[in-house]
Each structure stands twice: as C-alpha cells, then as structure tokens.
C-alpha cells in the first residue's frame, strides 16, 4: 500500500521558524519531523511514499532525495497554489493509484503502529468503506474534538464524546470520485461519507503529539535528547 505524507502547508503557527524552512523539515533530536515519519513508515512495511509540497517546496526533495537512504521510493506532488488536504490528495491521485492508500501528516510525532493500516487498506479495497480515521484523545489546545466513534467502529459528525482526528488515515480514491483538483479541505468529503456509513475509525491512546508550535517542538527536542 502507498502512503502520502502531507507537507505542503505554510506552518504559520511555527513562525518564525518556518519563515525559511518548511515545517516538516524542522529538526527534533537526530532527525527532521518528516524523517521520523518516513523511518517509522518504512519499518512498518511501506515502500512507496508520495509527498506534496508547496511552501519553500524545493527544500523538501533537496533534503529527502528519492528516499533510497530510508529504504523507500519517494515521489513528489507539487502544488503551485496551496490546495489544502483534499485538494492536495486529489492532485496526487495519479501517483497514488487506484487502491486504498494511507495518509499521514508530516508534522506529528507518534508511536502508532503503522503496520496496522495494511490490513485496513486491503479490506477497504474489497468493501464499500471510503475512509478509516485514527482518532486520539482531545488535547488541551483542541478540547472540543472532531468526530464521534461509535461502538460498532463507525465514525460520525454527531455524538459524544468526540475525539480528535490524528491526521493518520486510510482513504480510498472513491472518496474523491467526481471532484476536480481545487482548493478543498478533507472534512466535507469525510462528513458526506459519514452520512452513508462509509467511514470507520479506531481510538488510539498511545503517544501522539501535534507539533504545532515552537514550544511543542522544543519539548519534543528535549525529550528525544534525554532518552
């Protein structure tokens, strides 16, 4: 199964650090944030990686190359204008193919077992599900959460308690059928699929961090250097 790493954003919450470097290339410990993701994905059996780029786009392929040093093959999907999550994925569909693929944010830190996603993708290719979301407990900076996970594994936009979407998912190209390349967030397409009971999820309670501020990056840096 292929995996797409989202890396196109401006990273405005990380200013001034991202004024001269894309957020996924910020370092934490011995590696850049996106390198941690690639290394963990490679160890979980992912070999084909697609990365979208926009902000200071030339720096990412210059830093990561073709992926050989990580044991993967990297292809890049350039966005001349920022397309947001769904738009960026649609733009990259020619590289992702016709089967289900994983999507992960390039700026999160987690010990989630990515190898679990292979079975999810295989089942999605055979069924009618369009998306599978990894949900995590709500953080202090996002107390309201995003979606509700029912006992039957279905995710919906209504219900309590709500959980936070981790930025880790498996999506099927059918989710984007009939939608052209445009600036488009992912949530409207997910909510439409939820109404048809085509979105499943899981609750992950391990280590997950959205490295969304210089303070969180510094905290992760200190933790990694002291372990």
PARO-458019 format. One record per residue (C-alpha): x, z, y; residue number from 1; chain; residue in one letter. Coordinates in nm, 4 decimals, m for minus. Each point is the difference from the previous one (the first is absolute). Layout:
BEGIN
<site <X Z Y> NUM 'A' 'A'>
...
//
This chain:
BEGIN
<site <0.0000 0.0000 0.0000> 1 'A' 'X'>
<site <0.1212 m0.0822 0.3503> 2 'A' 'X'>
<site <0.0109 0.2530 0.2815> 3 'A' 'X'>
<site <m0.0295 m0.0457 0.3759> 4 'A' 'X'>
<site <0.1722 0.2428 0.2351> 5 'A' 'X'>
<site <m0.1583 0.0159 0.3455> 6 'A' 'X'>
<site <0.2742 m0.0057 0.2627> 7 'A' 'X'>
<site <m0.1274 m0.2027 0.2958> 8 'A' 'X'>
<site <m0.1233 0.2673 0.2400> 9 'A' 'X'>
<site <0.1522 0.0930 0.3354> 10 'A' 'X'>
<site <0.0413 0.3666 m0.0959> 11 'A' 'X'>
<site <m0.1068 0.1151 0.3469> 12 'A' 'X'>
<site <m0.0408 0.3618 m0.1129> 13 'A' 'X'>
<site <0.3707 0.0005 m0.0848> 14 'A' 'X'>
<site <0.1226 m0.1024 0.3457> 15 'A' 'X'>
<site <0.2677 0.0052 0.1278> 16 'A' 'X'>
<site <0.1513 m0.0410 m0.3485> 17 'A' 'X'>
<site <m0.1880 m0.3246 m0.0660> 18 'A' 'X'>
<site <0.0884 m0.1653 0.3293> 19 'A' 'X'>
<site <0.2997 m0.1641 m0.1646> 20 'A' 'X'>
<site <m0.0676 0.0317 m0.3740> 21 'A' 'X'>
<site <m0.3111 m0.0573 m0.2162> 22 'A' 'X'>
<site <m0.1526 0.3250 m0.1209> 23 'A' 'X'>
<site <0.0548 m0.0742 m0.3725> 24 'A' 'X'>
<site <0.3741 m0.0327 0.0661> 25 'A' 'X'>
<site <0.0318 0.3528 0.1400> 26 'A' 'X'>
<site <0.2259 0.2121 m0.2171> 27 'A' 'X'>
<site <m0.0889 0.3173 m0.1886> 28 'A' 'X'>
<site <0.2863 0.1383 m0.2036> 29 'A' 'X'>
<site <0.2035 m0.2684 m0.1728> 30 'A' 'X'>
<site <m0.2542 m0.2816 0.0346> 31 'A' 'X'>
<site <m0.2360 m0.1664 0.2420> 32 'A' 'X'>
<site <m0.3689 0.0849 m0.0410> 33 'A' 'X'>
<site <m0.0820 m0.3393 m0.1498> 34 'A' 'X'>
<site <0.3002 0.0228 m0.2325> 35 'A' 'X'>
<site <m0.1380 0.3197 m0.1496> 36 'A' 'X'>
<site <m0.3195 m0.1912 m0.0763> 37 'A' 'X'>
<site <0.1829 m0.2969 m0.1545> 38 'A' 'X'>
<site <0.2186 0.2245 m0.2159> 39 'A' 'X'>
<site <m0.2999 0.1957 m0.1294> 40 'A' 'X'>
<site <m0.1994 m0.3165 m0.0638> 41 'A' 'X'>
<site <0.2906 m0.1594 m0.1861> 42 'A' 'X'>
<site <0.0355 0.3087 m0.2200> 43 'A' 'X'>
<site <m0.3729 m0.0306 m0.0765> 44 'A' 'X'>
<site <0.0275 m0.3544 m0.1320> 45 'A' 'X'>
<site <m0.0787 m0.2053 0.3103> 46 'A' 'X'>
<site <0.2273 m0.3005 0.0349> 47 'A' 'X'>
<site <m0.1794 m0.2330 0.2464> 48 'A' 'X'>
<site <m0.0276 0.1383 0.3523> 49 'A' 'X'>
<site <m0.1617 m0.1567 0.3075> 50 'A' 'X'>
<site <0.0687 0.1519 0.3416> 51 'A' 'X'>
<site <m0.1825 m0.0979 0.3183> 52 'A' 'X'>
<site <0.1933 0.0016 0.3269> 53 'A' 'X'>
<site <m0.0768 m0.0219 0.3707> 54 'A' 'X'>
<site <0.1612 0.2595 0.2278> 55 'A' 'X'>
<site <0.3730 m0.0796 0.0257> 56 'A' 'X'>
<site <m0.0699 m0.2047 m0.3104> 57 'A' 'X'>
<site <0.3461 m0.1468 m0.0506> 58 'A' 'X'>
<site <0.1484 0.3454 m0.0621> 59 'A' 'X'>
<site <m0.1877 0.0646 m0.3233> 60 'A' 'X'>
<site <0.1224 m0.2971 m0.2082> 61 'A' 'X'>
<site <0.3449 0.0477 0.1545> 62 'A' 'X'>
<site <0.0036 0.3582 m0.1306> 63 'A' 'X'>
<site <m0.1649 m0.0507 m0.3395> 64 'A' 'X'>
<site <0.1014 m0.3523 m0.0945> 65 'A' 'X'>
<site <m0.1532 m0.1557 m0.3093> 66 'A' 'X'>
<site <m0.0406 0.3363 m0.1731> 67 'A' 'X'>
<site <0.2673 m0.0563 m0.2641> 68 'A' 'X'>
<site <0.1813 0.3235 0.0833> 69 'A' 'X'>
<site <m0.3205 0.1911 m0.0816> 70 'A' 'X'>
<site <m0.0779 m0.1915 m0.3188> 71 'A' 'X'>
<site <m0.2957 m0.1863 0.1531> 72 'A' 'X'>
<site <m0.0780 m0.3350 0.1597> 73 'A' 'X'>
<site <m0.1195 0.0234 0.3603> 74 'A' 'X'>
<site <m0.2012 m0.2660 0.1822> 75 'A' 'X'>
<site <m0.0934 0.0341 0.3651> 76 'A' 'X'>
<site <m0.3295 m0.0790 0.1693> 77 'A' 'X'>
<site <0.0597 m0.0459 0.3726> 78 'A' 'X'>
<site <m0.2776 0.0706 0.2492> 79 'A' 'X'>
<site <0.0466 m0.1749 0.3327> 80 'A' 'X'>
<site <m0.2759 0.2207 0.1363> 81 'A' 'X'>
<site <m0.0821 0.3402 m0.1454> 82 'A' 'X'>
<site <m0.2854 m0.0513 m0.2465> 83 'A' 'X'>
<site <m0.0743 0.3634 m0.1010> 84 'A' 'X'>
<site <m0.0315 0.0994 m0.3635> 85 'A' 'X'>
<site <m0.2609 m0.2398 m0.1405> 86 'A' 'X'>
<site <0.1204 m0.2900 0.2125> 87 'A' 'X'>
<site <0.3569 0.0588 m0.1106> 88 'A' 'X'>
<site <m0.1018 0.0091 m0.3656> 89 'A' 'X'>
<site <m0.2062 m0.3191 0.0327> 90 'A' 'X'>
<site <0.2969 m0.1684 0.1660> 91 'A' 'X'>
<site <0.2150 0.1019 m0.2984> 92 'A' 'X'>
<site <m0.2457 m0.1002 m0.2758> 93 'A' 'X'>
<site <0.1894 m0.3239 m0.0787> 94 'A' 'X'>
<site <0.2958 0.2208 m0.0966> 95 'A' 'X'>
<site <m0.2084 0.2609 m0.1816> 96 'A' 'X'>
<site <m0.1801 m0.2326 m0.2403> 97 'A' 'X'>
<site <m0.3395 0.0137 m0.1699> 98 'A' 'X'>
<site <0.0262 0.3357 m0.1785> 99 'A' 'X'>
<site <m0.0381 0.3556 0.1223> 100 'A' 'X'>
<site <0.2945 0.1329 0.1984> 101 'A' 'X'>
<site <0.1135 0.3365 0.1303> 102 'A' 'X'>
<site <0.0279 0.0760 0.3713> 103 'A' 'X'>
<site <0.2027 0.2856 0.1470> 104 'A' 'X'>
<site <0.0860 0.1012 0.3533> 105 'A' 'X'>
<site <0.3650 m0.0371 0.0880> 106 'A' 'X'>
<site <0.0129 0.3300 0.1878> 107 'A' 'X'>
<site <m0.1331 0.2594 m0.2438> 108 'A' 'X'>
<site <0.1961 0.2426 m0.2146> 109 'A' 'X'>
<site <m0.1464 0.0941 m0.3374> 110 'A' 'X'>
<site <0.0793 0.0926 m0.3580> 111 'A' 'X'>
<site <m0.3096 m0.1833 m0.1246> 112 'A' 'X'>
<site <0.0615 m0.1732 m0.3337> 113 'A' 'X'>
<site <m0.0339 m0.3667 0.0918> 114 'A' 'X'>
<site <0.0138 m0.1024 m0.3663> 115 'A' 'X'>
<site <m0.3632 0.1163 m0.0271> 116 'A' 'X'>
<site <m0.1065 m0.3003 0.2072> 117 'A' 'X'>
<site <0.0907 m0.2588 m0.2649> 118 'A' 'X'>
<site <m0.2889 0.1040 m0.2257> 119 'A' 'X'>
<site <m0.2338 0.0129 0.2987> 120 'A' 'X'>
<site <0.0888 m0.3562 0.0918> 121 'A' 'X'>
<site <m0.0395 m0.1279 m0.3557> 122 'A' 'X'>
<site <m0.3485 0.1530 m0.0211> 123 'A' 'X'>
<site <m0.0930 m0.1420 0.3390> 124 'A' 'X'>
<site <0.0925 m0.3519 m0.1109> 125 'A' 'X'>
<site <m0.2497 0.0321 m0.2869> 126 'A' 'X'>
<site <m0.2822 0.1738 0.1878> 127 'A' 'X'>
<site <m0.1986 m0.0125 0.3228> 128 'A' 'X'>
<site <0.1835 0.2709 0.1954> 129 'A' 'X'>
<site <0.1611 m0.1292 0.3192> 130 'A' 'X'>
<site <0.2047 0.2994 0.1147> 131 'A' 'X'>
<site <0.1486 0.3249 m0.1260> 132 'A' 'X'>
<site <0.1087 0.2579 0.2586> 133 'A' 'X'>
<site <0.2350 0.2939 m0.0407> 134 'A' 'X'>
<site <m0.1478 0.2838 0.2046> 135 'A' 'X'>
<site <0.1782 0.3172 0.1097> 136 'A' 'X'>
<site <m0.1025 0.3335 0.1586> 137 'A' 'X'>
<site <m0.0575 m0.0164 0.3727> 138 'A' 'X'>
<site <0.2996 0.0835 0.2175> 139 'A' 'X'>
<site <m0.0150 0.2078 0.3167> 140 'A' 'X'>
<site <0.0293 m0.3140 0.2133> 141 'A' 'X'>
<site <m0.2909 m0.1684 m0.1857> 142 'A' 'X'>
<site <m0.2433 0.2788 m0.0948> 143 'A' 'X'>
<site <m0.3096 m0.2194 m0.0184> 144 'A' 'X'>
<site <0.1276 m0.2134 m0.2886> 145 'A' 'X'>
<site <m0.1073 m0.3567 m0.0756> 146 'A' 'X'>
<site <m0.2092 m0.0372 m0.3160> 147 'A' 'X'>
<site <m0.1929 0.1924 m0.2630> 148 'A' 'X'>
<site <0.1055 m0.0079 m0.3656> 149 'A' 'X'>
<site <m0.2886 0.0582 m0.2419> 150 'A' 'X'>
<site <0.0370 0.1565 m0.3442> 151 'A' 'X'>
<site <m0.0507 m0.3425 m0.1602> 152 'A' 'X'>
<site <0.3103 m0.1325 0.1767> 153 'A' 'X'>
<site <m0.1842 m0.2131 0.2554> 154 'A' 'X'>
<site <0.1021 0.0173 0.3653> 155 'A' 'X'>
<site <m0.2570 m0.0126 0.2779> 156 'A' 'X'>
<site <m0.0218 0.0326 0.3760> 157 'A' 'X'>
<site <m0.2544 0.2816 m0.0222> 158 'A' 'X'>
<site <0.0147 0.3411 m0.1621> 159 'A' 'X'>
<site <0.2004 0.3189 0.0276> 160 'A' 'X'>
<site <0.2707 0.1126 m0.0324> 161 'A' 'X'>
<site <0.1902 m0.2970 0.1324> 162 'A' 'X'>
<site <0.3583 m0.0798 m0.0922> 163 'A' 'X'>
<site <0.2709 m0.1974 0.1783> 164 'A' 'X'>
<site <0.1001 m0.3496 m0.1082> 165 'A' 'X'>
<site <0.3705 0.0222 m0.0828> 166 'A' 'X'>
<site <0.0884 m0.3616 0.0741> 167 'A' 'X'>
<site <0.0530 m0.0567 m0.3731> 168 'A' 'X'>
<site <m0.2456 m0.2331 m0.1704> 169 'A' 'X'>
<site <m0.0618 m0.2782 m0.2464> 170 'A' 'X'>
<site <m0.1979 m0.2918 0.1410> 171 'A' 'X'>
<site <m0.1358 m0.3181 m0.1509> 172 'A' 'X'>
<site <0.0109 m0.3318 0.1881> 173 'A' 'X'>
<site <m0.3788 m0.0227 m0.0470> 174 'A' 'X'>
<site <m0.0310 0.2756 0.2618> 175 'A' 'X'>
<site <0.1087 m0.2561 0.2594> 176 'A' 'X'>
<site <m0.1995 m0.2989 m0.1273> 177 'A' 'X'>
<site <m0.1273 m0.2183 0.2828> 178 'A' 'X'>
<site <0.1897 0.1887 0.2718> 179 'A' 'X'>
<site <0.2461 m0.2043 0.2059> 180 'A' 'X'>
<site <0.3307 0.1224 0.1390> 181 'A' 'X'>
<site <m0.0845 0.2031 0.3078> 182 'A' 'X'>
<site <0.0674 0.3369 0.1603> 183 'A' 'X'>
<site <m0.2051 0.2237 m0.2274> 184 'A' 'X'>
<site <0.0217 0.3613 m0.1217> 185 'A' 'X'>
<site <m0.0531 0.0781 m0.3676> 186 'A' 'X'>
<site <m0.2722 0.2621 0.0342> 187 'A' 'X'>
<site <m0.2969 m0.2372 0.0663> 188 'A' 'X'>
<site <0.0746 m0.1947 m0.3184> 189 'A' 'X'>
<site <0.0393 0.3205 m0.1994> 190 'A' 'X'>
<site <m0.3282 0.1404 0.1312> 191 'A' 'X'>
<site <m0.1794 m0.3232 m0.0865> 192 'A' 'X'>
<site <0.1355 0.0202 m0.3560> 193 'A' 'X'>
<site <m0.0954 0.3688 m0.0198> 194 'A' 'X'>
<site <m0.3636 m0.0940 0.0578> 195 'A' 'X'>
<site <0.0231 m0.2111 m0.3168> 196 'A' 'X'>
<site <0.1713 0.2839 m0.1918> 197 'A' 'X'>
<site <0.3157 m0.2076 m0.0314> 198 'A' 'X'>
<site <0.2524 0.2555 0.1258> 199 'A' 'X'>
<site <0.1477 0.2694 m0.2237> 200 'A' 'X'>
<site <0.2451 0.2735 0.0847> 201 'A' 'X'>
<site <0.2075 0.2933 m0.1130> 202 'A' 'X'>
<site <0.0906 0.3325 0.1599> 203 'A' 'X'>
<site <0.3749 0.0549 0.0237> 204 'A' 'X'>
<site <0.1113 0.3543 0.0815> 205 'A' 'X'>
<site <0.3778 m0.0436 m0.0200> 206 'A' 'X'>
<site <0.2526 m0.0585 0.2774> 207 'A' 'X'>
<site <m0.1291 m0.2496 0.2543> 208 'A' 'X'>
<site <0.1021 m0.0221 0.3650> 209 'A' 'X'>
<site <m0.0927 m0.2411 0.2747> 210 'A' 'X'>
<site <0.3234 m0.0264 0.1982> 211 'A' 'X'>
<site <m0.1880 m0.0721 0.3189> 212 'A' 'X'>
<site <0.2016 0.1856 0.2630> 213 'A' 'X'>
<site <0.3639 0.0706 0.0833> 214 'A' 'X'>
<site <m0.0606 0.3641 m0.0907> 215 'A' 'X'>
<site <m0.1227 m0.0883 m0.3501> 216 'A' 'X'>
<site <0.2944 m0.2344 m0.0490> 217 'A' 'X'>
<site <0.2415 0.2761 0.1040> 218 'A' 'X'>
<site <m0.1679 0.2452 m0.2378> 219 'A' 'X'>
<site <0.0322 m0.2446 m0.2892> 220 'A' 'X'>
<site <0.3622 m0.0674 0.0934> 221 'A' 'X'>
<site <0.0819 0.3701 m0.0067> 222 'A' 'X'>
<site <m0.1759 0.0446 m0.3321> 223 'A' 'X'>
<site <0.1816 m0.2898 m0.1652> 224 'A' 'X'>
<site <0.3406 0.1090 0.1276> 225 'A' 'X'>
<site <m0.0554 0.3513 m0.1340> 226 'A' 'X'>
<site <m0.1065 m0.0994 m0.3541> 227 'A' 'X'>
//
